[in-house]
Amino acid sequence: MSFKTVNPSEIKTQEMHAYLLGAVAPRPIAFASTIDKNGNVNLSPFSFFNAFGSNPATIIFSPALRGRDGATKNTLDNVREIDEVVINIVSYDMVQQMSLASTEYPKGVNEFVKSGFTMQDSVMVKPPRVLESPAQMECKVKQIIETGTKGGAAMLVICEIILMHIREDVLDERGAIDPYKIDQVARLGGNWYSRAAKGLFVVPKPLTTLGMGVDEIPEAIRYSKILTGNDLGLLGNTENLPSTEEISAYAGREDVKKFFDALSGDRENLTMAVHLAAHHLLEKGDVQEAWMVLLYHHKN
């Protein structure tokens, strides 16, 4: 039996980071909402996170210094200014929107708005909760431990839970959290995630692009009765919409003509059929085709 031996002092930080993400997995996700001294809200996910005690109820997450330049993240800056945070648990139904919130939007941009989540007032802390999250923990930041000053250094944010909110529809008949109903997701290495009851799946990272955000999706699409939060997250992670030429070429396809001709006299049913078709395309990961069917329909 052979092993690859890795010495952290002899490889690049990014390489060590990748090995850690692949080996220490699956990791729960802290979807952290914070607020700065000027009232600007930030929402960002972190998978260096876990629970460490129940009396006092203690959780720790790490918004590590950016590997490429050692810069601090907005979440860390915020908890240094306002020592409060809400840790929102991520279920499968919200994973694509959560991923969109990890996009590096400029400071001051509200990721709640960009990712399409609902801000719910907290009871005992200033940062808002994510209404769609099945469990939300209002926390006071007790201590921040800095482990280094270079890119990749852990910043351990030690939090005490002072109030927890659990959606009743994820509880079983005894009042305990049902693992099938809460349906959490966890992070592995690369683009890999794990769904507690169903195994591995992939969520493409949005970090190489600046997704336009759910708030930029046309209202007729954003408020669809068919499209899910995950669908909207995928659509909102698009940087550039299909061009007029691409949509015209799409509309000229024989299969597309037949699809639209079959329901041409019934606008309401056609809209539902188009949104259902887009939903199925998004389930397969074909975001560009989903956008084309949606835009062609809503522009005609």
N, C-alpha and C positions, 0 to 999 in steps of 0.2 A: 504494500500500500504506500503510495507516494503522496506528498503534500507540497503545496506551494507555500513557502514561508515569506511573510511580509513584515518588514521593519518600517514602522511609520516614519522614522527619521530619514529613510533612504528613498522614499517615493514622494511624488507630488501630493499636495493636500487633496486635490480633486480625486486622485486615484484611491487614497485611503478612505475618502468620503464614500466612494462607490462601493468599496469592499464592505464598509460598515452597513450601508443601506441594504446590501444583498444578504449579509450574514445575520444582522440583528433585525429579524422580521418574522411575521408581520407586526407592524407597529401601529398602535391606535393614533388617531388624528385629533389634535387640539385645534379646533376652529376658533381662533381667538379674536374676540371683538374688544377693541380698546378705544380710548379717546384722548386727545391731547389737550393741553391747557387752553387752547382756543376753541375747543368744542368740535374739532374735526374727528370724524369717526374712521377707524380702520378695521378691516376684517381680513384675516389671513390664516392659512392652515400651517400647522407644524407637526411633524411626526416624531420629533425627539420629545416624547411626552409619555407620562404614565402617572398612576396613583401610587402614593407612598405611605399613607396612613389614614386612619379613620377617626382619631381623637387626639388632636384636632384633625378634621378632614383635610388632607394635604395632597395637592397635585403639583407636579413640576413639569414645565415645558421649557424648551431652549430655542429662542430665536437667534441662532448662531450668527456670528459675524460673516458677512458675505465672503465666499471663498476666493472670488476673483480680485477683490480690492480691499477687503477688511472693513467695509462700511457697515454701520449699524442699520438694522431694519426698523421700519416705522413702528412696528409693534414694541420693540425694545425702547425706542425713544419715548413712546407714549406712556409705558408703564413706569418709566423714570419720572415723568411729569405728573401723571395721575396714577396712583398706586392701586389701580383696580382693573379687573379684566373679567370677561365672561368667556368661559370655555364651553363651546357648543359641540355636541357629539354629532358625527357625520353618519347618516344612513345612506343606503344605496340610492334612494330616490333623489338625493341632492348632490351626488358625487360630481357630476359634470359642472354644476354651478359652483361648487366648492373649488374645483380645479380652476375655473375661470377666475375666481377671486384671488388665486395665487399669482396672477399676472402682475408684473411690476409696473403698475400705474404710478404716475407722479404723486408725490405727497399732496394731500388735500383732496384727491379723488376718492369718493366714497365707494368702496367695493360692494357694499350692500346694493347700491344702485346699479353698478356695473354687472353684478352677478344675478340680479333679479330677486334677491332675498328680501324678506320683510323685516324691518326693524321693529322690535317689540321692547317697550320700556322695561328696564329692570326695576326691581323693588328696592334693593339696598345699595346698588352701585350705579355709577354714571354711564358706563358703556351699555349699549342696547344688546338685547339677546337676538338670536336668529330664530324667528318664529317657527320656521320649518324644521328646526332641529328637534329630534325626539327627546333629548335631555340637555339641559342648560345649567351651568354652574356659575353662579355669581361669586366672585372671589376678591379677596383683598391680597395684594402682593405683600408678603412678609419680608422677603429678602431677595436680592439679586446677586448671584455669585458669578464673578467673571473668572474664567479659567485661562484666559490668554488675551493677547492684543492683536494677533494676526488673523488673517482670513481663515474661517473654519472653526475658530475658537468658540466653545460653548458658553452661552450666557444663561445660567440656570435661574429661571424665574420661579421662585417657591411661593406657592399660592395656598391660602386657606379658603376653603369653600364656606361661605357664610349663608348661602341659600341655594337650593337645588330645585329645578323644575323638571318634572318627568311627565311626558304626554301619557294620558290614561290609556290610550289605545295600544301602547306597547307593554302594558302590564297583563299578567296572567290572572287567573281567578283568585290567587292568594295575595295579589298586590305586588308581586315581585316582577322585575323586568324579564320579559320573555325574549330570549336571544333570537328567535325566529321573527318575532314582531318588530324588534328594534332594528334588526337587519343592518348592523354596522359594517363599515368598510375599514380596511387597514392598508398601510403602505408597505411596499417591498422596495426592491431596487429598480432603477430605471423608470419605465412607465407602468410598472406592474402594481396592481392593487389586489386585495383579497376581500371577497364578500363572505361574511362569517358563515353563512349557510350554504354557499354555492361554489366557493373556490375562486380561482384566479381570473382576472380580466385586466384589460389595458385601458388606460386613460392617457391620451397623448398630452405631453406637457405643453402648457401655453407660454412657456418662458421665452421661446424664440420669436414670438410674434406679440403684437399688442392687439388683442381681440377688441372688437368695437364695443362689446358689452351688450347685455340684454336690454339695457335702456335705449339702445339705438335700433332695436328690431321694430319694424312697423307694427303699430298697435293691432291691426287685424290679424297679425301672426302672433304677437306677444300674448294676446289675451285669448288665444285659441282654446276651445273646449276639448281639443284632442291632444295637442302637444303637451308633453310633460316638462317638469323642471329640468330634467336631464337633457331633453330635446333643446330647450331654450339655452341651456349652458353650452351645448355644442354649436348652436347657431351663433351665439354671442361671442364665441371664441374665434370667429372668422375675422380675419384682418381686412380682406378685400372681397366685396361681393362680385358675383359673376357679371361680366360686361354685357352691354346691350347686344353685342354681336354673339356672345356665347348663348344668351337666352334665345335669340332669334334662331340660331342653329339648333338649339334644343327643341324649340317649338316646331321646327320643320321635320322632325323625326316621325316616321309613320306610326310607331307605337304611342308616341305622345299625342298625335292627332286623333287616333282612335280613342284614347282615354278621355280626352276633352270632348270629343264629338258625342260620345255615349251619354254624357250628362249635360250637354250644352243648354238644354231648356230648363234646367233646375239649378239655379245659382246656389241655393242653400245646401242642397245635397252635394253639388260639385265642390263647394268649399270644404265640406266635411271629408269628402273623398280625397281631395288634394292634401288636406292636413294629415289624414290617415296614411296616405302614400308617403308623405314627408317623414312621418313618424317611423315607418318601416325602413326607409332609407337611412335615417339617423341611427336606428338600431344596428344597421349593418356598417355604420361608420362612413357612409357616403354623404358627407355634409354638402359638398358642392352641388350634387344632383338634387338634394333636398331643397337647397336655396333656389335652384332654377325652377323647380315645379311650383314652389311657393310664389316666387316673384313673377313668373309668367302669369299665374292665375290672378294675383292681386293687382297687376298692372293692366289687366284687360277687362 
